[in-house]
Amino acid sequence: MKILLTAVCLAVLALMLFISIAASLQQDIISANRQLWLDPWYRVLLADAYCGFLFFWLWVAWREQSGLWGAFWFLLIMGLGNLGAALYLLLQLRRWQPADGVDRLLLGNRRGTPSRR
């Protein structure tokens, strides 16, 4: 599972870097945004992406338990999008041992936290 998750994260990083660089060579992001902002579906997709980044970051911030690291990852995820998310997951996968179980990967240091009911 660790190899599969790592491969998916690396594929996302490679794809996003490739298409971002290719797009940047054709048009800068500021002028593209000026043109695309008039299209309502562009705004929907942009809002959808950033809501997804926010949800992912909420998990990261909860998992990290540090305000400083939470702020750092917020900037990376909101600034780089799925590049930042893939980077975060790659770093966590590097530390994770499958013998620890998936809950260790998902919960980090909160693994032993008792649930509230």
N, C-alpha and C positions, 0 to 999 in steps of 0.2 A: 504494500500500500504506500509506503514511504517513497518508493521509486516512482510509482504512478503519479502521486501528488507532486513530486518534484518535477517530473517531466511536464505535467500540465502547467505548472507555474513558469517553467522555463519557456514553454511554447507561447504562453501569454506574453511574457516579457519580450521574446523575439518578435512576435507578431506586432505588438504595440510599438516597439522601437522601429521596426521596418516601416509600418504604415505612417507613423508620426514623422519620420525622417523624409519619406517620400512626399508626404503632403507638404511639409515645410519647404521642400525644394521647389514646389510649385506655387505656393502662396503662404503668406504669413498669417498667423492665427487672428490677428486684429482685423485685417481687411476681410478675411473669410467670415468672421463673426458679424461684421457690419452688413455683409450681403445676406447671410443666412438668417439673421435675427428677424427679418420680415416674414419668414415662413413659420407658421404656427407649429408645425410638426417638429421643426428644429428646436423650438423652445420646449416642447413636450419631451423630446428625447434628452435634451440637456438637463431638464428638471429631474427626469427619471434617473439619469446617470448619477447626478449629484445626491439624490435621495438614497440611491444604492450605496454610494460612497459613504454617506453619513451612517447608514445602518451598519456597514462593515466596520467603520471607525468606532461606533459605539461598542461593538464586541471587542475590538482591539483595546480601547480605553478601559473597559471593564476587566479584560484579561491582564493588562499590564499593571494595574493598581498604582501607577505613579503618574501624578499630574504632569510632570515634565516630559516623560516619555509619551504620555497621551497627547500632549500638545505637539510634540515632534511628529508623531505619526499622523495627527490630524492634518498638519501642513503638507506632509508627503502625500497622503491619500487624496486630499482635496486638490493639491497641485499637480499630481502625476496620475491620479485616477487609478486604473487597474494596474499600471506599472508599480505604483506604491503598494497596492494590495498584494500583488504577486511577490514583491520584494519582502514584505512582512512575512508572508507565508513561507517563503524560502528560508528566511532566517529562523523561523520557528521549527520548520522541518529539519533543519540542520542540527538543532539541539535535541529534537525528539527521538526517543528510542521506541520502536514499535512494541517492545516488551512492556513498556509503561502503560500501554493501552491508548485508545483514541481519546478517552476522556482527558488524559494528560495534555494531549495536543490541543484540544478544544478549550480546556479550562485553565491551562497553565498552572500557576501557583494556587489557584482557587480550588484545586482538586479536592482538598480535604474540607472545604467549607460546608458546614451542614446546611441543608435546605430549610427554608422558612415555610411553614404551612399555616 
